């Protein structure tokens, strides 16, 4: 119990407050609508990022050119809301791109109703040994985008401008 439950309680708290529980339940009423829209937006964004022709690779499970597209479509009803892209010149260029964004927020987590982008090698996977991280395909060139509910035209303009500023 001390090894399993106590750390969980220490990190998450033993229970939700009544107000937080109510807020979570209210949010669940429209979750399916938000997820559907975020997935539709992500599909548009993935296609557009490829059309920009500035990233060395764009990965999105909903695209037929995704390595495990067939498996993803067996398991999911849409391609999801996460798009991964790779800049050509590594960490410095990735940071320039991130810092040039105005609509999309930089974050070390994903999965919000607003679009968020992270640099996994320096955030979520920073503590992973470099050889293991590279084995997972997480390089200094990788950026991970969690697409939100913003209008896709605004996001596309944001990415195009950031790409130009970053020298992509």
DSSP file (Angstrom, degrees, kcal/mol; ACC not computed):
  #  RESIDUE AA STRUCTURE BP1 BP2  ACC     N-H-->O    O-->H-N    N-H-->O    O-->H-N    TCO  KAPPA ALPHA  PHI   PSI    X-CA   Y-CA   Z-CA
    1    1 A X     >>       0   0    0      0, 0.0     5,-2.0     0, 0.0     4,-1.2   0.000 360.0 360.0 360.0 -42.1    0.0    0.0    0.0
    2    2 A X  I  4> +     0   0    0      1,-0.2     5,-0.5     3,-0.2     0, 0.0   0.831 360.0  46.0 -67.8 -30.6    2.8    2.4    0.9
    3    3 A X  I  45S+     0   0    0      3,-0.1    -1,-0.2     2,-0.1     5,-0.0   0.791 128.1  22.1 -81.5 -28.6    4.6    1.7   -2.4
    4    4 A X  I  >5S+     0   0    0      3,-0.1     4,-1.0     2,-0.1    -2,-0.2   0.868 129.5  30.2-105.3 -56.2    1.6    2.0   -4.7
    5    5 A X  I  X5S+     0   0    0     -4,-1.2     4,-2.7     2,-0.2     5,-0.2   0.910 112.5  57.7 -80.3 -42.9   -1.3    4.0   -3.2
    6    6 A X  I  ><S+     0   0    0     -5,-2.0     4,-2.7     1,-0.2     5,-0.2   0.921 107.9  46.6 -58.5 -47.5    0.6    6.5   -0.9
    7    7 A X  H  ><S+     0   0    0     -5,-0.5     4,-2.0     2,-0.2    -1,-0.2   0.899 112.5  52.1 -61.1 -37.3    2.7    8.0   -3.8
    8    8 A X  H  X S+     0   0    0     -4,-1.0     4,-2.2     2,-0.2     5,-0.4   0.943 112.6  43.9 -62.2 -47.6   -0.5    8.2   -5.9
    9    9 A X  H  X S+     0   0    0     -4,-2.7     4,-2.5     1,-0.2    -2,-0.2   0.896 111.6  54.6 -64.0 -40.1   -2.4   10.0   -3.2
   10   10 A X  H  < S+     0   0    0     -4,-2.7    -1,-0.2    -5,-0.2    -2,-0.2   0.864 116.4  37.3 -62.0 -36.9    0.7   12.3   -2.5
   11   11 A X  H  < S+     0   0    0     -4,-2.0    -1,-0.2    -5,-0.2    -2,-0.2   0.761 132.1  23.7 -88.4 -26.8    0.9   13.3   -6.2
   12   12 A X  H  < S-     0   0    0     -4,-2.2    -3,-0.2    -5,-0.2    -2,-0.2   0.614 105.0-113.2-115.4 -16.2   -2.8   13.6   -7.0
   13   13 A X     <  -     0   0    0     -4,-2.5    -3,-0.1    -5,-0.4    -2,-0.1   0.074  28.9 -92.8  90.5 151.0   -4.6   14.1   -3.7
   14   14 A X  S    S-     0   0    0      1,-0.2     2,-0.3    -4,-0.1    -1,-0.1   0.784  97.3  -9.7 -74.4 -26.3   -7.0   11.7   -2.1
   15   15 A X  S    S-     0   0    0     -6,-0.1     2,-0.2    -3,-0.1    -1,-0.2  -0.987  72.4 -95.7-162.9 164.9  -10.2   13.1   -3.6
   16   16 A X        -     0   0    0     -2,-0.3     2,-0.1    -3,-0.1    -3,-0.0  -0.561  39.5-113.6 -83.1 148.8  -11.7   15.9   -5.6
   17   17 A X     >  -     0   0    0     -2,-0.2     4,-2.4     1,-0.1     5,-0.2  -0.468  33.4-109.3 -71.3 157.0  -13.3   18.9   -4.0
   18   18 A X  H  > S+     0   0    0      1,-0.2     4,-2.2     2,-0.2     5,-0.1   0.894 119.2  50.6 -56.5 -40.2  -17.1   19.1   -4.7
   19   19 A X  H  > S+     0   0    0      2,-0.2     4,-2.6     1,-0.2    -1,-0.2   0.938 110.6  47.7 -65.0 -45.7  -16.6   22.1   -6.9
   20   20 A X  H  > S+     0   0    0      1,-0.2     4,-2.2     2,-0.2    -1,-0.2   0.876 111.5  51.5 -63.4 -36.5  -13.8   20.5   -9.0
   21   21 A X  H  X S+     0   0    0     -4,-2.4     4,-2.3     2,-0.2    -1,-0.2   0.910 110.7  48.5 -64.4 -41.5  -15.9   17.4   -9.4
   22   22 A X  H  X S+     0   0    0     -4,-2.2     4,-2.5    -5,-0.2    -2,-0.2   0.918 110.7  50.4 -64.6 -43.7  -18.8   19.5  -10.6
   23   23 A X  H  X S+     0   0    0     -4,-2.6     4,-2.2     1,-0.2    -2,-0.2   0.912 111.1  49.4 -61.0 -42.6  -16.6   21.4  -13.1
   24   24 A X  H  X S+     0   0    0     -4,-2.2     4,-1.7     1,-0.2    -2,-0.2   0.925 111.2  48.6 -64.3 -44.0  -15.3   18.1  -14.4
   25   25 A X  H  X S+     0   0    0     -4,-2.3     4,-0.7     1,-0.2    -1,-0.2   0.900 110.5  51.2 -63.0 -40.3  -18.8   16.7  -14.9
   26   26 A X  H >< S+     0   0    0     -4,-2.5     3,-0.9     1,-0.2     4,-0.5   0.903 109.2  51.5 -63.1 -40.5  -19.9   19.8  -16.7
   27   27 A X  H >< S+     0   0    0     -4,-2.2     3,-1.0     1,-0.2     4,-0.4   0.829 101.4  60.9 -65.2 -32.0  -17.0   19.6  -19.0
   28   28 A X  H 3< S+     0   0    0     -4,-1.7     3,-0.5     1,-0.2     4,-0.4   0.725  88.9  72.9 -69.1 -20.3  -17.8   16.0  -19.8
   29   29 A X  T << S+     0   0    0     -3,-0.9    -1,-0.2    -4,-0.7    -2,-0.2   0.834 112.5  24.8 -62.8 -32.0  -21.2   17.0  -21.2
   30   30 A X  S <> S+     0   0    0     -3,-1.0     4,-2.2    -4,-0.5     3,-0.3   0.254  90.3 107.8-115.4  10.3  -19.5   18.6  -24.3
   31   31 A X  H  > S+     0   0    0     -3,-0.5     4,-2.8    -4,-0.4     5,-0.2   0.901  77.7  52.9 -59.5 -43.2  -16.3   16.5  -24.4
   32   32 A X  H  > S+     0   0    0     -4,-0.4     4,-2.2     1,-0.2    -1,-0.2   0.880 109.7  49.3 -62.6 -37.0  -17.3   14.5  -27.5
   33   33 A X  H  > S+     0   0    0     -3,-0.3     4,-2.0     2,-0.2    -1,-0.2   0.912 113.3  46.6 -66.2 -42.5  -18.1   17.7  -29.5
   34   34 A X  H  X S+     0   0    0     -4,-2.2     4,-2.5     2,-0.2    -2,-0.2   0.914 112.9  48.6 -66.5 -42.7  -14.7   19.2  -28.5
   35   35 A X  H  X S+     0   0    0     -4,-2.8     4,-2.5     2,-0.2     5,-0.2   0.920 110.2  51.6 -64.5 -43.9  -12.8   16.0  -29.3
   36   36 A X  H  X S+     0   0    0     -4,-2.2     4,-2.2    -5,-0.2    -1,-0.2   0.923 113.2  45.2 -57.9 -44.8  -14.5   15.7  -32.7
   37   37 A X  H  X S+     0   0    0     -4,-2.0     4,-2.6     2,-0.2    -2,-0.2   0.895 112.0  51.2 -67.7 -40.6  -13.7   19.3  -33.6
   38   38 A X  H  X S+     0   0    0     -4,-2.5     4,-2.4     2,-0.2    -1,-0.2   0.897 111.3  48.2 -64.6 -39.6  -10.1   19.0  -32.4
   39   39 A X  H  X S+     0   0    0     -4,-2.5     4,-2.0     2,-0.2    -2,-0.2   0.906 111.9  49.0 -66.5 -41.8   -9.6   15.8  -34.5
   40   40 A X  H  X S+     0   0    0     -4,-2.2     4,-1.7    -5,-0.2    -2,-0.2   0.918 112.6  48.5 -63.5 -42.7  -11.1   17.5  -37.6
   41   41 A X  H  X S+     0   0    0     -4,-2.6     4,-2.8     1,-0.2    -2,-0.2   0.910 108.8  53.9 -61.9 -42.5   -8.8   20.5  -37.0
   42   42 A X  H  X S+     0   0    0     -4,-2.4     4,-2.9     1,-0.2    -1,-0.2   0.882 105.6  53.0 -62.0 -38.8   -5.7   18.3  -36.6
   43   43 A X  H  X S+     0   0    0     -4,-2.0     4,-1.9     2,-0.2    -1,-0.2   0.919 112.1  45.1 -62.9 -42.8   -6.4   16.5  -39.9
   44   44 A X  H  X S+     0   0    0     -4,-1.7     4,-2.3     2,-0.2    -2,-0.2   0.926 114.2  49.0 -65.1 -45.1   -6.5   19.9  -41.7
   45   45 A X  H  X S+     0   0    0     -4,-2.8     4,-3.0     2,-0.2     5,-0.2   0.914 109.0  52.3 -63.0 -43.9   -3.4   21.2  -39.9
   46   46 A X  H  X S+     0   0    0     -4,-2.9     4,-1.8     1,-0.2    -1,-0.2   0.932 111.4  46.6 -59.2 -46.5   -1.5   18.0  -40.7
   47   47 A X  H  X S+     0   0    0     -4,-1.9     4,-2.1     1,-0.2    -1,-0.2   0.910 114.2  48.1 -61.3 -42.0   -2.3   18.3  -44.4
   48   48 A X  H  X S+     0   0    0     -4,-2.3     4,-1.9     2,-0.2    -2,-0.2   0.889 107.4  54.4 -68.7 -39.6   -1.4   22.0  -44.4
   49   49 A X  H  X>S+     0   0    0     -4,-3.0     4,-0.7     1,-0.2     5,-0.6   0.887 110.3  47.8 -62.3 -37.1    1.9   21.5  -42.6
   50   50 A X  H ><5S+     0   0    0     -4,-1.8     3,-1.0    -5,-0.2    -1,-0.2   0.914 110.0  52.5 -66.6 -42.2    2.9   19.0  -45.3
   51   51 A X  H 3<5S+     0   0    0     -4,-2.1    -2,-0.2     1,-0.3    -1,-0.2   0.793  97.7  65.4 -65.1 -28.0    1.8   21.5  -47.9
   52   52 A X  H 3<5S-     0   0    0     -4,-1.9    -1,-0.3    -5,-0.1    -2,-0.2   0.810  91.2-154.5 -62.8 -27.5    4.0   24.2  -46.4
   53   53 A X  T <<5 +     0   0    0     -3,-1.0    -3,-0.1    -4,-0.7    -2,-0.1   0.860  61.7 107.3  56.6  41.7    7.0   22.0  -47.3
   54   54 A X      < +     0   0    0     -5,-0.6    34,-0.4     3,-0.0     2,-0.3   0.540  57.4  77.1-119.5 -16.5    9.2   23.3  -44.6
   55   55 A X  S    S-     0   0    0     -6,-0.5    32,-0.2    32,-0.1     3,-0.1  -0.732  72.8-137.9 -97.3 146.1    9.3   20.4  -42.1
   56   56 A X  S    S+     0   0    0     30,-2.3     2,-0.3    -2,-0.3    31,-0.1   0.778  89.0   3.4 -72.2 -24.2   11.4   17.3  -42.8
   57   57 A X  E     -A   86   0A   0     29,-0.8    29,-2.0     2,-0.0     2,-0.4  -0.962  57.5-165.0-160.0 141.7    8.6   15.1  -41.6
   58   58 A X  E     -A   85   0A   0     -2,-0.3     2,-0.5    27,-0.2    27,-0.2  -0.993  14.6-163.6-129.2 123.8    5.0   15.5  -40.4
   59   59 A X  E     +A   84   0A   0     25,-3.5    25,-2.4    -2,-0.4     2,-0.3  -0.925  19.6 155.7-113.1 130.0    3.3   12.6  -38.6
   60   60 A X    >   -     0   0    0     -2,-0.5     3,-2.3    23,-0.2     6,-0.3  -0.901  37.3-141.6-150.8 120.7   -0.4   12.3  -38.1
   61   61 A X  T 3  S+     0   0    0     18,-0.4    12,-0.2    21,-0.4    19,-0.1   0.726  99.3  63.0 -56.9 -23.7   -2.2    8.9  -37.6
   62   62 A X  T 3  S+     0   0    0     17,-0.3     2,-0.3    18,-0.1    -1,-0.3   0.559  86.3  89.8 -79.4  -7.6   -5.2   10.0  -39.7
   63   63 A X  S X  S-     0   0    0     -3,-2.3     3,-1.9    16,-0.1    -3,-0.1  -0.710  78.9-132.4 -92.5 141.5   -3.1   10.4  -42.9
   64   64 A X  T 3  S+     0   0    0     -2,-0.3     5,-0.2     1,-0.3     6,-0.2   0.753 106.0  60.7 -62.0 -24.6   -2.6    7.4  -45.2
   65   65 A X  T 3  S+     0   0    0     -5,-0.1    -1,-0.3     4,-0.1     2,-0.2   0.462  76.7 113.7 -84.9   0.6    1.2    8.1  -45.3
   66   66 A X  S X  S-     0   0    0     -3,-1.9     3,-2.0    -6,-0.3     4,-0.3  -0.544  76.2-124.8 -70.8 135.8    1.5    7.5  -41.5
   67   67 A X  T 3  S+     0   0    0      1,-0.3     3,-0.2    -2,-0.2    -1,-0.1   0.823 107.9  28.5 -54.4 -38.5    3.5    4.4  -40.9
   68   68 A X  T 3> S+     0   0    0      1,-0.2     4,-2.7     2,-0.1    -1,-0.3  -0.123  80.7 129.5-115.8  36.4    0.8    2.8  -38.7
   69   69 A X  H <> S+     0   0    0     -3,-2.0     4,-2.6     1,-0.2     5,-0.2   0.912  71.9  51.6 -56.9 -47.2   -2.2    4.4  -40.3
   70   70 A X  H  > S+     0   0    0     -4,-0.3     4,-1.2     1,-0.2    -1,-0.2   0.920 113.0  44.9 -60.1 -45.1   -4.1    1.1  -40.8
   71   71 A X  H  > S+     0   0    0      1,-0.2     4,-1.6     2,-0.2     3,-0.4   0.920 112.1  52.8 -64.1 -44.0   -3.6    0.1  -37.2
   72   72 A X  H  X S+     0   0    0     -4,-2.7     4,-2.1     1,-0.2    -2,-0.2   0.903 108.4  49.9 -59.0 -42.2   -4.6    3.6  -36.0
   73   73 A X  H  < S+     0   0    0     -4,-2.6    -1,-0.2     1,-0.2    -2,-0.2   0.734 107.3  54.5 -73.4 -21.4   -7.8    3.5  -37.9
   74   74 A X  H  < S+     0   0    0     -4,-1.2    -1,-0.2    -3,-0.4    -2,-0.2   0.822 118.0  36.3 -73.1 -31.7   -8.7    0.1  -36.5
   75   75 A X  H  < S+     0   0    0     -4,-1.6     2,-0.3    -3,-0.2    -2,-0.2   0.683 120.3  43.1 -95.3 -20.5   -8.3    1.4  -33.0
   76   76 A X     <  -     0   0    0     -4,-2.1     3,-0.1    -5,-0.2    -1,-0.0  -0.893  62.4-141.4-130.1 154.9   -9.6    5.0  -33.4
   77   77 A X  S    S+     0   0    0     -2,-0.3     2,-0.3    -3,-0.0    -4,-0.1   0.600  92.7  13.9 -88.8 -11.9  -12.6    6.6  -35.1
   78   78 A X  S    S-     0   0    0     -6,-0.2     3,-0.1   -35,-0.0   -38,-0.1  -0.887  90.0 -94.4-148.7 177.1  -10.4    9.6  -36.2
   79   79 A X        -     0   0    0     -2,-0.3   -18,-0.4     1,-0.2   -17,-0.3   0.464  64.3-120.7 -79.9  -0.8   -6.7   10.5  -36.4
   80   80 A X        -     0   0    0      1,-0.2    -1,-0.2   -19,-0.1   -38,-0.1  -0.310  25.1 -83.3  88.6-177.4   -6.6   12.2  -33.0
   81   81 A X  S    S+     0   0    0    -39,-0.1    66,-3.2    -3,-0.1     2,-0.5   0.286  93.9  95.0-112.9   8.4   -5.6   15.7  -32.1
   82   82 A X  E     - B   0 146A   0     -3,-0.3     2,-0.4    64,-0.2   -21,-0.4  -0.891  45.7-178.4-110.3 130.5   -1.8   15.4  -32.0
   83   83 A X  E     - B   0 145A   0     62,-2.6    62,-3.3    -2,-0.5     2,-0.4  -0.980  10.8-156.0-122.9 135.6    0.5   16.2  -34.9
   84   84 A X  E     +AB  59 144A   0    -25,-2.4   -25,-3.5    -2,-0.4     2,-0.3  -0.930  14.7 177.7-114.5 137.2    4.2   15.7  -34.8
   85   85 A X  E     -AB  58 143A   0     58,-2.6    58,-3.0    -2,-0.4     2,-0.4  -0.941  17.9-143.7-136.2 159.0    6.6   17.6  -37.0
   86   86 A X  E     -AB  57 142A   0    -29,-2.0   -30,-2.3    -2,-0.3   -29,-0.8  -0.985   9.4-145.6-126.9 128.0   10.4   17.8  -37.4
   87   87 A X    >   -     0   0    0     54,-2.5     3,-0.6    -2,-0.4   -32,-0.1  -0.574  22.3-124.4 -84.9 156.1   12.4   20.9  -38.2
   88   88 A X  T 3  S+     0   0    0    -34,-0.4    -1,-0.1     1,-0.2    53,-0.1   0.808  98.3  45.7 -72.8 -28.5   15.5   20.4  -40.4
   89   89 A X  T 3  S-     0   0    0      1,-0.3     4,-0.3    52,-0.1     3,-0.3   0.177  98.8-121.3-113.1  19.8   18.2   22.0  -38.1
   90   90 A X    <>  -     0   0    0     -3,-0.6     4,-2.3     1,-0.2    -1,-0.3  -0.333  59.8 -16.4  89.3-162.1   17.6   20.8  -34.6
   91   91 A X  H  > S+     0   0    0      1,-0.2     4,-2.8     2,-0.2     5,-0.2   0.855 126.9  52.9 -57.3 -47.2   16.9   22.2  -31.2
   92   92 A X  H  > S+     0   0    0     -3,-0.3     4,-2.0     1,-0.2    -1,-0.2   0.918 113.6  43.7 -60.3 -43.5   17.9   25.9  -31.9
   93   93 A X  H  > S+     0   0    0     -4,-0.3     4,-2.3    -3,-0.2    -1,-0.2   0.878 111.7  54.4 -68.7 -37.2   15.6   26.1  -34.9
   94   94 A X  H  X S+     0   0    0     -4,-2.3     4,-2.6     1,-0.2    -2,-0.2   0.921 109.9  47.3 -60.9 -43.5   12.8   24.2  -33.0
   95   95 A X  H  X S+     0   0    0     -4,-2.8     4,-2.8     2,-0.2    -2,-0.2   0.876 109.2  53.6 -67.1 -37.5   13.0   26.8  -30.2
   96   96 A X  H  X S+     0   0    0     -4,-2.0     4,-1.1    -5,-0.2    -1,-0.2   0.921 110.6  47.7 -61.1 -42.8   13.0   29.7  -32.7
   97   97 A X  H >X S+     0   0    0     -4,-2.3     3,-0.7     2,-0.2     4,-0.6   0.949 113.2  47.4 -62.1 -49.5    9.8   28.2  -34.2
   98   98 A X  H >< S+     0   0    0     -4,-2.6     3,-1.2     1,-0.2    -2,-0.2   0.916 111.0  51.1 -58.0 -45.4    8.2   27.8  -30.8
   99   99 A X  H 3< S+     0   0    0     -4,-2.8    -1,-0.2     1,-0.3    -2,-0.2   0.699 105.4  57.3 -69.3 -18.5    9.2   31.3  -29.7
  100  100 A X  H << S+     0   0    0     -4,-1.1    -1,-0.3    -3,-0.7    -2,-0.2   0.575  82.1 108.8 -87.8  -9.6    7.7   32.8  -32.9
  101  101 A X    <<  +     0   0    0     -3,-1.2     5,-0.1    -4,-0.6    58,-0.1  -0.419  35.8 170.9 -69.7 141.0    4.2   31.4  -32.2
  102  102 A X  S    S+     0   0    0     -2,-0.1    -1,-0.1     3,-0.1    56,-0.0   0.674  77.3  34.0-118.3 -35.0    1.5   33.8  -31.2
  103  103 A X  S    S+     0   0    0     51,-0.2     2,-0.4    52,-0.1    12,-0.1   0.876 109.4  67.3 -88.9 -43.7   -1.8   31.8  -31.3
  104  104 A X  S    S-     0   0    0     51,-0.1     2,-0.2    10,-0.1    12,-0.2  -0.633  80.8-135.7 -82.6 131.3   -0.4   28.4  -30.2
  105  105 A X  E     -c  116   0A   0     10,-2.2    12,-2.6    -2,-0.4     2,-0.4  -0.607  11.7-125.9 -86.4 147.1    0.8   28.3  -26.6
  106  106 A X  E     +c  117   0A   0     -2,-0.2     2,-0.3    10,-0.2    12,-0.2  -0.782  44.1 157.8 -88.1 133.7    4.1   26.6  -25.7
  107  107 A X        -     0   0    0     10,-2.5    12,-0.2    -2,-0.4    16,-0.0  -0.973  50.6-132.1-151.2 161.1    3.5   24.0  -23.0
  108  108 A X  S    S+     0   0    0     -2,-0.3     2,-0.3    10,-0.1    10,-0.1   0.309  94.2  48.9 -99.8   9.0    5.1   20.9  -21.5
  109  109 A X        -     0   0    0      8,-0.1     2,-0.3    14,-0.0    37,-0.1  -0.869  70.0-150.6-135.0 173.2    1.8   19.0  -21.7
  110  110 A X        +     0   0    0     -2,-0.3     5,-0.1     1,-0.1     7,-0.1  -0.884  54.2  77.1-137.7 167.9   -0.8   18.5  -24.3
  111  111 A X        +     0   0    0     -2,-0.3     2,-0.2     1,-0.2    -1,-0.1   0.815  56.9 131.3 102.6  36.2   -4.6   17.8  -24.5
  112  112 A X        -     0   0    0      2,-0.5    -1,-0.2    34,-0.1     4,-0.1  -0.596  69.5-109.1-108.6 173.0   -6.3   21.2  -23.9
  113  113 A X  S    S+     0   0    0     -2,-0.2    36,-2.9    35,-0.1     2,-0.3   0.624 105.2  66.4 -76.8 -13.4   -9.1   22.9  -25.8
  114  114 A X  S    S-     0   0    0     34,-0.3    -2,-0.5    35,-0.1     2,-0.2  -0.790 102.2 -95.2-104.4 153.6   -6.5   25.4  -26.9
  115  115 A X        -     0   0    0     -2,-0.3   -10,-2.2   -12,-0.1     2,-0.4  -0.476  46.0-177.1 -71.5 133.6   -3.6   24.5  -29.2
  116  116 A X  E     -cD 105 146A   0     30,-2.2    30,-3.4    -2,-0.2     2,-0.4  -0.968  10.3-162.7-131.3 144.6   -0.4   23.7  -27.4
  117  117 A X  E     -cD 106 145A   0    -12,-2.6   -10,-2.5    -2,-0.4     2,-0.3  -0.986   9.2-176.3-130.5 142.9    3.0   22.8  -28.7
  118  118 A X  E     - D   0 144A   0     26,-2.6    26,-2.8    -2,-0.4     2,-0.7  -0.926  29.6-134.2-134.2 158.5    5.9   21.2  -26.9
  119  119 A X    >>  -     0   0    0     -2,-0.3     3,-1.6   -12,-0.2     4,-0.7  -0.882  24.4-165.3-109.0  93.6    9.5   20.2  -27.5
  120  120 A X  G >4>S+     0   0    0     -2,-0.7     5,-2.7     1,-0.3     3,-0.8   0.811  80.0  62.0 -56.0 -36.3    9.5   16.7  -26.1
  121  121 A X  G 345S+     0   0    0     18,-0.4    -1,-0.3    21,-0.3    19,-0.1   0.793 115.1  33.4 -63.2 -26.4   13.3   16.3  -26.0
  122  122 A X  G <45S+     0   0    0     -3,-1.6    -1,-0.3    18,-0.1    -2,-0.2   0.392 133.0  22.1-109.2   3.0   13.6   19.2  -23.5
  123  123 A X  T X<5S+     0   0    0     -3,-0.8     3,-1.4    -4,-0.7     4,-0.4   0.411 125.8  20.6-128.6 -90.9   10.3   18.7  -21.6
  124  124 A X  T 3 5S+     0   0    0      1,-0.3     3,-0.2     2,-0.1    -3,-0.1   0.778 136.7  30.5 -62.0 -29.4    8.3   15.5  -21.4
  125  125 A X  T > <S+     0   0    0     -5,-2.7     3,-1.2    -6,-0.2    -1,-0.3   0.135  83.6 112.4-116.4  18.9   11.3   13.2  -22.3
  126  126 A X  T <  S+     0   0    0     -3,-1.4    -2,-0.1     1,-0.3    -1,-0.1   0.866  78.9  50.7 -60.1 -37.8   14.1   15.3  -20.9
  127  127 A X  T 3  S+     0   0    0     -4,-0.4     2,-0.4    -3,-0.2    -1,-0.3   0.547  88.3 101.0 -81.6  -5.5   14.9   12.7  -18.2
  128  128 A X  S <  S-     0   0    0     -3,-1.2     5,-0.1     1,-0.1    -3,-0.1  -0.644  88.2-102.6 -80.4 133.4   15.0    9.8  -20.7
  129  129 A X     >  -     0   0    0     -2,-0.4     4,-2.8     1,-0.1     3,-0.5  -0.248  31.7-118.3 -54.5 140.1   18.6    8.8  -21.6
  130  130 A X  H  > S+     0   0    0      1,-0.3     4,-2.9     2,-0.2     5,-0.2   0.861 111.9  51.6 -54.2 -43.3   19.5   10.2  -25.0
  131  131 A X  H  > S+     0   0    0      1,-0.2     4,-1.8     2,-0.2    -1,-0.3   0.896 113.3  45.3 -64.1 -38.2   20.0    6.8  -26.7
  132  132 A X  H  > S+     0   0    0     -3,-0.5     4,-1.2     2,-0.2    -2,-0.2   0.902 112.8  51.3 -69.1 -40.9   16.6    5.6  -25.4
  133  133 A X  H ><>S+     0   0    0     -4,-2.8     5,-2.4     1,-0.2     3,-0.6   0.928 111.1  47.3 -61.6 -45.4   15.0    8.9  -26.5
  134  134 A X  H ><5S+     0   0    0     -4,-2.9     3,-1.5     1,-0.2    -1,-0.2   0.864 106.3  59.0 -64.8 -35.1   16.5    8.6  -30.0
  135  135 A X  H 3<5S+     0   0    0     -4,-1.8    -1,-0.2     1,-0.3    -2,-0.2   0.783 105.1  50.2 -62.5 -27.1   15.3    5.0  -30.1
  136  136 A X  T <<5S-     0   0    0     -4,-1.2    -1,-0.3    -3,-0.6    -2,-0.2   0.454 122.3-109.8 -87.7  -2.3   11.8    6.3  -29.6
  137  137 A X  T < 5S+     0   0    0     -3,-1.5     2,-1.1    -4,-0.2    -3,-0.2   0.598  73.2 140.2  85.1  11.0   12.3    8.8  -32.5
  138  138 A X      < +     0   0    0     -5,-2.4    -1,-0.2    -6,-0.2     2,-0.2  -0.769  25.9 166.2 -94.3 100.1   12.3   11.8  -30.1
  139  139 A X    >   -     0   0    0     -2,-1.1     3,-1.3    -3,-0.1   -18,-0.4  -0.532  54.0-101.6-106.4 173.0   15.0   14.0  -31.5
  140  140 A X  T 3  S+     0   0    0      1,-0.2   -46,-0.2    -2,-0.2   -51,-0.1   0.662 121.5  60.0 -67.4 -15.5   16.0   17.7  -30.9
  141  141 A X  T 3  S+     0   0    0    -53,-0.1   -54,-2.5   -47,-0.1     2,-0.3   0.543  84.2 106.5 -86.6  -8.9   14.2   18.5  -34.2
  142  142 A X  E <   -B   86   0A   0     -3,-1.3     2,-0.4   -56,-0.2   -21,-0.3  -0.532  43.0-178.7 -83.9 136.1   10.8   17.1  -33.0
  143  143 A X  E     -B   85   0A   0    -58,-3.0   -58,-2.6    -2,-0.3     2,-0.5  -0.988  13.2-152.0-125.6 139.7    7.9   19.3  -32.1
  144  144 A X  E     -BD  84 118A   0    -26,-2.8   -26,-2.6    -2,-0.4     2,-0.5  -0.961   9.4-162.6-117.6 125.7    4.6   17.9  -30.9
  145  145 A X  E     -BD  83 117A   0    -62,-3.3   -62,-2.6    -2,-0.5     2,-0.7  -0.912  10.5-161.6-111.0 126.4    1.4   19.9  -31.5
  146  146 A X  E     -BD  82 116A   0    -30,-3.4   -30,-2.2    -2,-0.5     2,-0.3  -0.932  25.6-141.1-103.3 108.9   -1.9   19.3  -29.6
  147  147 A X        -     0   0    0    -66,-3.2  -105,-0.2    -2,-0.7  -106,-0.1  -0.519  23.1-173.6 -79.3 133.6   -4.5   20.9  -31.9
  148  148 A X        -     0   0    0     -2,-0.3   -34,-0.3  -107,-0.1  -107,-0.1   0.023  41.3 -73.4-105.2-148.3   -7.3   22.8  -30.1
  149  149 A X  S    S+     0   0    0    -36,-2.9   -35,-0.1  -108,-0.1     3,-0.1   0.387  81.7 120.9 -98.5   1.0  -10.5   24.5  -31.1
  150  150 A X  S    S-     0   0    0    -37,-0.2     2,-0.2     1,-0.1   -47,-0.0  -0.175  79.6 -84.5 -61.6 160.5   -9.1   27.6  -32.7
  151  151 A X    >>  -     0   0    0      1,-0.1     4,-1.6     2,-0.0     3,-0.7  -0.487  36.0-130.9 -66.0 134.8  -10.0   28.3  -36.3
  152  152 A X  H 3> S+     0   0    0      1,-0.3     4,-3.0     2,-0.2     5,-0.2   0.820 105.0  61.6 -61.3 -31.5   -7.6   26.4  -38.5
  153  153 A X  H 3> S+     0   0    0      1,-0.2     4,-2.2     2,-0.2    -1,-0.3   0.898 104.7  48.6 -61.0 -38.6   -6.9   29.5  -40.6
  154  154 A X  H <> S+     0   0    0     -3,-0.7     4,-1.9     2,-0.2    -1,-0.2   0.902 113.5  46.4 -67.2 -40.7   -5.6   31.3  -37.5
  155  155 A X  H  X S+     0   0    0     -4,-1.6     4,-2.6     2,-0.2    -2,-0.2   0.919 111.7  50.7 -67.3 -43.7   -3.4   28.3  -36.7
  156  156 A X  H  X S+     0   0    0     -4,-3.0     4,-2.6     1,-0.2     5,-0.2   0.913 110.9  48.7 -61.7 -43.6   -2.1   27.9  -40.2
  157  157 A X  H  X S+     0   0    0     -4,-2.2     4,-2.3    -5,-0.2    -1,-0.2   0.902 110.8  52.0 -61.4 -41.1   -1.2   31.6  -40.4
  158  158 A X  H  X S+     0   0    0     -4,-1.9     4,-2.4     1,-0.2    -2,-0.2   0.921 112.6  44.2 -60.8 -46.2    0.6   31.2  -37.0
  159  159 A X  H  X S+     0   0    0     -4,-2.6     4,-2.5     2,-0.2    -2,-0.2   0.897 112.8  50.9 -69.1 -40.6    2.6   28.2  -38.2
  160  160 A X  H  X S+     0   0    0     -4,-2.6     4,-1.9     2,-0.2    -2,-0.2   0.920 113.5  45.1 -62.9 -44.0    3.5   29.8  -41.6
  161  161 A X  H  X S+     0   0    0     -4,-2.3     4,-2.3    -5,-0.2    -2,-0.2   0.928 114.0  48.8 -66.0 -45.1    4.7   33.0  -39.9
  162  162 A X  H  X S+     0   0    0     -4,-2.4     4,-2.4     1,-0.2    -2,-0.2   0.879 109.5  53.3 -62.6 -38.2    6.7   31.1  -37.2
  163  163 A X  H  <>S+     0   0    0     -4,-2.5     5,-3.0     2,-0.2     4,-0.4   0.903 109.5  48.1 -63.3 -40.9    8.3   28.9  -39.9
  164  164 A X  H ><5S+     0   0    0     -4,-1.9     3,-1.0     3,-0.2    -2,-0.2   0.925 112.6  47.7 -65.9 -44.0    9.4   32.0  -41.8
  165  165 A X  H 3<5S+     0   0    0     -4,-2.3    -2,-0.2     1,-0.2    -1,-0.2   0.868 111.2  51.7 -63.8 -36.7   10.9   33.6  -38.6
  166  166 A X  T 3<5S-     0   0    0     -4,-2.4    -1,-0.2    -5,-0.2    -2,-0.2   0.511 116.5-114.9 -79.8  -3.8   12.6   30.3  -37.7
  167  167 A X  T < 5       0   0    0     -3,-1.0    -3,-0.2    -4,-0.4    -2,-0.1   0.805 360.0 360.0  76.7  29.8   14.2   30.1  -41.2
  168  168 A X      <       0   0    0     -5,-3.0    -4,-0.2    -6,-0.2    -5,-0.1   0.466 360.0 360.0 -82.1 360.0   12.4   27.0  -42.2
